[in-house]
């Protein structure tokens, strides 16, 4: 289960980064902001999983 969550976090981070970069390249501010938000969501999920690992460990 934890691996699935870590994979989701990485996928969200990557998707957000791509969206942010694409938005920046085409000059679409909304896409850029959405990308940042998705990346932040992935970062938060990853931090949560790391915290769980610490307490399991």
C-alpha contacts under 8 A as a table, 3 or more apart, distances in Angstrom:
res1	aa1	res2	aa2	distance
1	X	4	X	5.18
1	X	5	X	6.52
2	X	5	X	5.11
2	X	6	X	6.16
2	X	49	X	7.03
3	X	6	X	5.02
3	X	7	X	6.05
4	X	7	X	5.09
4	X	8	X	6.18
5	X	8	X	4.99
5	X	9	X	6.18
5	X	45	X	7.54
5	X	46	X	7.88
5	X	49	X	7.26
6	X	9	X	5.01
6	X	10	X	6.29
6	X	45	X	7.58
6	X	46	X	6.10
6	X	49	X	6.69
7	X	10	X	5.12
7	X	11	X	6.11
8	X	11	X	5.01
8	X	12	X	6.06
8	X	42	X	7.47
9	X	12	X	5.17
9	X	13	X	6.16
9	X	41	X	7.79
9	X	42	X	4.38
9	X	43	X	6.72
9	X	45	X	5.52
9	X	46	X	5.40
10	X	13	X	5.08
10	X	14	X	6.14
10	X	42	X	6.47
10	X	46	X	7.54
11	X	14	X	5.13
11	X	15	X	5.97
11	X	42	X	7.50
12	X	15	X	5.09
12	X	16	X	5.92
12	X	38	X	6.00
12	X	39	X	5.95
12	X	41	X	7.10
12	X	42	X	4.82
13	X	16	X	5.17
13	X	17	X	6.12
13	X	38	X	6.59
13	X	39	X	4.24
13	X	40	X	7.25
13	X	41	X	7.55
13	X	42	X	4.81
13	X	43	X	6.59
14	X	17	X	5.10
14	X	18	X	6.18
14	X	39	X	7.10
15	X	18	X	5.20
15	X	19	X	6.12
15	X	35	X	7.31
15	X	38	X	7.24
15	X	39	X	7.23
16	X	19	X	5.08
16	X	20	X	5.99
16	X	34	X	7.35
16	X	35	X	4.02
16	X	36	X	5.87
16	X	37	X	7.08
16	X	38	X	4.67
16	X	39	X	4.38
17	X	20	X	5.08
17	X	21	X	6.06
17	X	35	X	5.97
17	X	36	X	6.93
17	X	39	X	6.15
18	X	21	X	5.15
18	X	22	X	6.00
18	X	35	X	7.16
19	X	22	X	5.11
19	X	23	X	6.01
19	X	31	X	6.28
19	X	32	X	6.31
19	X	34	X	7.32
19	X	35	X	4.65
19	X	36	X	7.96
20	X	23	X	5.12
20	X	24	X	6.17
20	X	31	X	6.29
20	X	32	X	4.03
20	X	33	X	6.73
20	X	34	X	7.08
20	X	35	X	4.23
20	X	36	X	5.93
21	X	24	X	5.07
21	X	25	X	6.12
21	X	32	X	6.83
21	X	35	X	7.91
22	X	25	X	5.00
22	X	26	X	6.20
22	X	31	X	7.58
22	X	32	X	7.22
23	X	26	X	5.39
23	X	27	X	5.72
23	X	28	X	4.65
23	X	29	X	6.21
23	X	30	X	7.35
23	X	31	X	4.80
23	X	32	X	4.40
23	X	35	X	7.90
24	X	27	X	5.08
24	X	28	X	6.27
24	X	29	X	7.01
24	X	31	X	7.96
24	X	32	X	5.86
25	X	28	X	7.79
28	X	31	X	5.52
28	X	32	X	6.36
29	X	32	X	5.04
29	X	33	X	6.21
30	X	33	X	5.17
30	X	34	X	6.14
31	X	34	X	5.06
31	X	35	X	6.05
32	X	35	X	5.13
32	X	36	X	6.35
33	X	36	X	5.09
33	X	37	X	6.27
34	X	37	X	5.04
34	X	38	X	6.23
35	X	38	X	5.16
35	X	39	X	6.14
36	X	39	X	5.09
36	X	40	X	6.11
37	X	40	X	5.05
37	X	41	X	6.17
38	X	41	X	5.01
38	X	42	X	6.28
39	X	42	X	5.07
39	X	43	X	6.16
40	X	43	X	4.89
40	X	44	X	6.14
41	X	44	X	5.12
41	X	45	X	6.23
42	X	45	X	5.07
42	X	46	X	6.11
43	X	46	X	5.11
43	X	47	X	6.18
44	X	47	X	5.08
44	X	48	X	6.20
45	X	48	X	5.11
45	X	49	X	6.32
46	X	49	X	5.13
46	X	50	X	6.20
47	X	50	X	5.08
47	X	51	X	6.19
48	X	51	X	5.13
48	X	52	X	6.32
49	X	52	X	5.02
49	X	53	X	6.24
50	X	53	X	5.00
50	X	54	X	6.36
51	X	54	X	5.16
51	X	55	X	6.60
52	X	55	X	5.31
52	X	56	X	6.20
53	X	56	X	5.05
53	X	57	X	5.85
54	X	57	X	5.20
